[in-house]
Amino acid sequence: MNPTLVMYDIEEDKARTKIANACQDYGLDRAQFSAFIGMLSRNHQEELMMRIENILGDKRGRIQLISVGQHEWKNRIVIGQEDYE
């Protein structure tokens, strides 16, 4: 399992909602309105991105999945409430 960050900027509300749901289906937690974090295997990272690509289709948007090293993940600094959305 790899610490994973998914960020997106998508114009269409319906596609944006579906992509957020896909991230949650893979067990990611919302970090910001358009950013999710969590632990995913490499296979699940690839599956999620294929699912997101299908949802986005030819709509305008940009999605990034970043796999973060364990050391960096453990040393991240978080300020604020854990349940804040």
TARAVEN-V610336 format. One record per run of one state. SS is the DSSP state (2 for helix, 1 for strand, 0 for the rest). FROM is the first residue (numbers start at 1). LEN is the number of residues. If there is no record, write none. Layout:
SS	FROM	LEN
SS	FROM	LEN
//
This chain:
0	1	1
1	2	9
0	11	2
2	13	13
0	26	3
1	29	4
0	33	2
1	35	6
0	41	1
2	42	15
0	57	4
1	61	8
0	69	1
2	70	5
0	75	11
//
